[in-house]
Amino acid sequence: MNQFSNLCLAKNLRFVFCIIIALTGLHANAQTNLEEYITQAKANSPLINDNRNQVLANQAEADRIKALYQKLQLSLNASYLFAPVYVTDNGQHRLELNSNGSATNYYGFDLGVTNGGSYQGMVTVNQPLFNRKRADIMAAQPLINAQINANNVVLTAHDLEKTVTDQYLLCLLDNRQTINAANNIRVISGQQLIVRKLVAASLLKSTDLTLLNIEYENSQNLLIAYQAAFRKDLLELKLMSGIRDTTINKLDSVALTLKSDEPVHSLYNERFRLDSLNLITGQKGFETKYKPQLNLFENTGFNGPYLPTLVNRFGVSAGLMFTWNILDGHQRDITRRKTSILLQSVSAYKNNFQTQQSLRKAQALAELQSYDSRLTHVRQQLLDYESVLAGYRKQVIQAQLSVIDFINVLKNRSMAQRDLLQLETNRLLLINAYNYWNW
């Protein structure tokens, strides 16, 4: 019976040892750290990639607008008007597909309107004059949009840093809980070996061994639960980072520090500045329609009604076209009022955000102070439990203490360990949150 028990204990110990190796990831090639996950998340983010492409697209649109308002434009236009008539002059009846205009009695469209047809082929040149300022104003809108997209890249990257860090910390918590559970299994296994011998020597009751076996099974269930939580949270971390690899690998520890220095210019405010600038630029672009515009145009080609004489109808024309909008129902004043209202909304959003930012930082600092105090007490509590547990081990060996007392202390220590790990993780999450808002 003792040999069988020893064999079972050896198998259990090997099982626990294998679990510890698997969960702590003793594979050097699979080691990763927080910075790698953040880098991968930024590189694989479709939102960041889309905004980067939008920057380039808006810059191209600005170039197109400048070309539209400043560059020479060349176009080719050709047309053929087909207006046949049925002629009945001098008792003769014939169909003229392209009349020379000499018919007096005919059926069809009036030749004075159609000239019997029309052949036209023109090369037209149009050159806007004195339009550089207008072009710069109109091109400013897509350039502002490009700045907004570039700022969105920065904001999205900052958001990813926080979310990935939070998830990474949860994975570390799961892993540390797993290690603690495995360590508790090892402690219980050692006590099982001792109690089994004492029971065989009739120094302890068999119920004491049964209680240890029950506690062993409870610890095994906790280990499996933490193992599953670690696997789930790690895969979620890889999903956030766009990593296809599903290997359960080790995660290096992190040491987050509180960035207590206030930024001179909060990068969050940049989006409100750009939103306001976008509205102002849009208003300026709208008002360019009220500025006078002068265009030079030229065309050359053929334009005539009769095909046989078309070779003589090549010519050239040129001119200036001046436009200036004077009255349009006070649309300029209306759009100015609309822009002013929208600017007030941007300002309200900015003020609300700054209030929230300040409160969230103060909240995080207040909670951090509370956590520091609680951590001190829990660490001291754990030291006391370790001291009591060490004494209880000796008393159990000497059959001077009930196993129930040992199990109760072990349970309480396990709860204190879980509380400590949770407090340490929550403290790091608070530091990450404070750094996120203090930016």
Secondary structure in CASP SS format (residue, H / E / C, confidence):
PFRMAT SS
TARGET T0000
AUTHOR 0000-0000-0000
METHOD secondary structure of the structure
MODEL  1
M C 1.00
N H 1.00
Q H 1.00
F H 1.00
S H 1.00
N H 1.00
L H 1.00
C H 1.00
L H 1.00
A H 1.00
K H 1.00
N H 1.00
L H 1.00
R H 1.00
F H 1.00
V H 1.00
F H 1.00
C H 1.00
I H 1.00
I H 1.00
I H 1.00
A H 1.00
L H 1.00
T H 1.00
G C 1.00
L C 1.00
H C 1.00
A H 1.00
N H 1.00
A H 1.00
Q C 1.00
T E 1.00
N C 1.00
L H 1.00
E H 1.00
E H 1.00
Y H 1.00
I H 1.00
T H 1.00
Q H 1.00
A H 1.00
K H 1.00
A H 1.00
N H 1.00
S C 1.00
P H 1.00
L H 1.00
I H 1.00
N H 1.00
D H 1.00
N H 1.00
R H 1.00
N H 1.00
Q H 1.00
V H 1.00
L H 1.00
A H 1.00
N H 1.00
Q H 1.00
A H 1.00
E H 1.00
A H 1.00
D H 1.00
R H 1.00
I H 1.00
K H 1.00
A H 1.00
L H 1.00
Y H 1.00
Q H 1.00
K C 1.00
L C 1.00
Q E 1.00
L E 1.00
S E 1.00
L E 1.00
N E 1.00
A E 1.00
S E 1.00
Y E 1.00
L E 1.00
F E 1.00
A C 1.00
P C 1.00
V E 1.00
Y E 1.00
V E 1.00
T C 1.00
D H 1.00
N H 1.00
G H 1.00
Q C 1.00
H C 1.00
R E 1.00
L E 1.00
E E 1.00
L C 1.00
N C 1.00
S C 1.00
N C 1.00
G C 1.00
S C 1.00
A C 1.00
T C 1.00
N C 1.00
Y E 1.00
Y E 1.00
G C 1.00
F C 1.00
D C 1.00
L H 1.00
G H 1.00
V H 1.00
T H 1.00
N C 1.00
G C 1.00
G E 1.00
S E 1.00
Y E 1.00
Q E 1.00
G E 1.00
M E 1.00
V E 1.00
T E 1.00
V E 1.00
N E 1.00
Q E 1.00
P E 1.00
L E 1.00
F C 1.00
N C 1.00
R H 1.00
K H 1.00
R H 1.00
A H 1.00
D H 1.00
I H 1.00
M H 1.00
A H 1.00
A H 1.00
Q H 1.00
P H 1.00
L H 1.00
I H 1.00
N H 1.00
A H 1.00
Q H 1.00
I H 1.00
N H 1.00
A H 1.00
N H 1.00
N H 1.00
V H 1.00
V H 1.00
L H 1.00
T H 1.00
A H 1.00
H H 1.00
D H 1.00
L H 1.00
E H 1.00
K H 1.00
T H 1.00
V H 1.00
T H 1.00
D H 1.00
Q H 1.00
Y H 1.00
L H 1.00
L H 1.00
C H 1.00
L H 1.00
L H 1.00
D H 1.00
N H 1.00
R H 1.00
Q H 1.00
T H 1.00
I H 1.00
N H 1.00
A H 1.00
A H 1.00
N H 1.00
N H 1.00
I H 1.00
R H 1.00
V H 1.00
I H 1.00
S H 1.00
G H 1.00
Q H 1.00
Q H 1.00
L H 1.00
I H 1.00
V H 1.00
R H 1.00
K H 1.00
L H 1.00
V H 1.00
A H 1.00
A C 1.00
S C 1.00
L C 1.00
L C 1.00
K C 1.00
S H 1.00
T H 1.00
D H 1.00
L H 1.00
T H 1.00
L H 1.00
L H 1.00
N H 1.00
I H 1.00
E H 1.00
Y H 1.00
E H 1.00
N H 1.00
S H 1.00
Q H 1.00
N H 1.00
L H 1.00
L H 1.00
I H 1.00
A H 1.00
Y H 1.00
Q H 1.00
A H 1.00
A H 1.00
F H 1.00
R H 1.00
K H 1.00
D H 1.00
L H 1.00
L H 1.00
E H 1.00
L H 1.00
K H 1.00
L H 1.00
M H 1.00
S H 1.00
G C 1.00
I C 1.00
R C 1.00
D C 1.00
T C 1.00
T C 1.00
I C 1.00
N C 1.00
K C 1.00
L E 1.00
D C 1.00
S C 1.00
V C 1.00
A C 1.00
L C 1.00
T C 1.00
L C 1.00
K C 1.00
S C 1.00
D C 1.00
E C 1.00
P C 1.00
V C 1.00
H C 1.00
S C 1.00
L C 1.00
Y C 1.00
N H 1.00
E H 1.00
R H 1.00
F H 1.00
R H 1.00
L H 1.00
D H 1.00
S H 1.00
L H 1.00
N H 1.00
L H 1.00
I H 1.00
T H 1.00
G H 1.00
Q H 1.00
K H 1.00
G H 1.00
F H 1.00
E H 1.00
T H 1.00
K H 1.00
Y H 1.00
K C 1.00
P C 1.00
Q E 1.00
L E 1.00
N E 1.00
L E 1.00
F E 1.00
E E 1.00
N E 1.00
T E 1.00
G E 1.00
F E 1.00
N E 1.00
G E 1.00
P C 1.00
Y C 1.00
L H 1.00
P H 1.00
T H 1.00
L H 1.00
V H 1.00
N H 1.00
R C 1.00
F E 1.00
G E 1.00
V E 1.00
S E 1.00
A E 1.00
G E 1.00
L E 1.00
M E 1.00
F E 1.00
T E 1.00
W C 1.00
N C 1.00
I C 1.00
L C 1.00
D C 1.00
G C 1.00
H C 1.00
Q H 1.00
R H 1.00
D H 1.00
I H 1.00
T H 1.00
R H 1.00
R H 1.00
K H 1.00
T H 1.00
S H 1.00
I H 1.00
L H 1.00
L H 1.00
Q H 1.00
S H 1.00
V H 1.00
S H 1.00
A H 1.00
Y H 1.00
K H 1.00
N H 1.00
N H 1.00
F H 1.00
Q H 1.00
T H 1.00
Q H 1.00
Q H 1.00
S H 1.00
L H 1.00
R H 1.00
K H 1.00
A H 1.00
Q H 1.00
A H 1.00
L H 1.00
A H 1.00
E H 1.00
L H 1.00
Q H 1.00
S H 1.00
Y H 1.00
D H 1.00
S H 1.00
R H 1.00
L H 1.00
T H 1.00
H H 1.00
V H 1.00
R H 1.00
Q H 1.00
Q H 1.00
L H 1.00
L H 1.00
D H 1.00
Y H 1.00
E H 1.00
S H 1.00
V H 1.00
L H 1.00
A H 1.00
G H 1.00
Y H 1.00
R H 1.00
K H 1.00
Q H 1.00
V H 1.00
I H 1.00
Q C 1.00
A C 1.00
Q C 1.00
L C 1.00
S C 1.00
V H 1.00
I H 1.00
D H 1.00
F H 1.00
I H 1.00
N H 1.00
V H 1.00
L H 1.00
K H 1.00
N H 1.00
R H 1.00
S H 1.00
M H 1.00
A H 1.00
Q H 1.00
R H 1.00
D H 1.00
L H 1.00
L H 1.00
Q H 1.00
L H 1.00
E H 1.00
T H 1.00
N H 1.00
R H 1.00
L H 1.00
L H 1.00
L H 1.00
I H 1.00
N H 1.00
A H 1.00
Y H 1.00
N H 1.00
Y H 1.00
W H 1.00
N C 1.00
W C 1.00
END
